[in-house]
Amino acid sequence: MNKLIILVLFLLSTKISVLLANKSPEVGIEYDKYLGQSVDLNLSFTDADGNIRKLKDVITKPTVLSLVYYNCPGICSPQLTSLAEVIGKVSLTAGKDYHLLTISFDPREDAKVAKRWKSSYLENLWKPIPQSTWDFMVGDSLNIAKLTDEVGFRYKFDGKNDFIHSGALIFLDKNGKIVRYLLGTEYIPFDFQLAVYETNSSKPAYSISNIMTFFYNYDPIGRTYLFSFGKSVAVLIFVLASMFLIFIIFKGRKKLNS
């Protein structure tokens, strides 16, 4: 009973922190959301070391995909900085519980600039992670076009040297299926952690993560996970009804034995 009370208090306190958190405004062109659809894991991209790799060799566990371009003067740096901050705040372990994948959607960029960005972000993480757990990649126009189309990422050239686009984290399961989008450029650690749990929900395990994903639903308008009071009331009614039924059965048996 004490554990149940602690869990309820934790869920309620987390709900309050989510409501108080600031959300980043919409920027540029919004994503189309293709939840449940899958990306082509045979698409190929070049990593920061110049190696050409297929997505099926990169996405082998829940993967957090971010689409940016490295010479972006706008939201790309804040987006990845927010992601880097979240990595240091969640209890999940990068490389074990999830993989990070950042791909440039600008075909003009090469592996050298990807390597600079990778080094910069990994060196400044206050919670260090192995280099292999965060891939920074580039690609040709054909593979980029296919991937961005599959995940619903919309962007357009501004006619000068840059792109107009929005920011988001896209959560893919190990089979490349799109499970969740976290839109914007600022991310709440709780949302990130729950999205990873949700992406990995096919893995059979009974833990607090299963309880959390049951009691929380993703709100696409508020761009966060919200506590489901309907589910909590249903569970409470079920527990009380079960306790009452057990009491009646126990009381009836006691009368028969007396």
Secondary structure, 3 states (H helix, E strand, C coil): CHHHHHHHHHHHHHHHHHHHCCCCCCCCCCCCCCCCCECCCCCEEEECCCCEEEHHHHCCCCEEEEEECCCCCCCHHHHHHHHHHHHHHCCCCECCCEEEEEEECCCCCCHHHHHHHHHHHHHCCCCCCCHHHEEEEECCHHHHHHHHHHHCCCEEECCCCCEEECCEEEEECCCCEEEEEEECCCCCHHHHHHHHHHHCCCCCCCCHHHHHHHHEEEECCCCEEEECHHHHHHHHHHHHHHHHHHHHHHHHHHHHHC
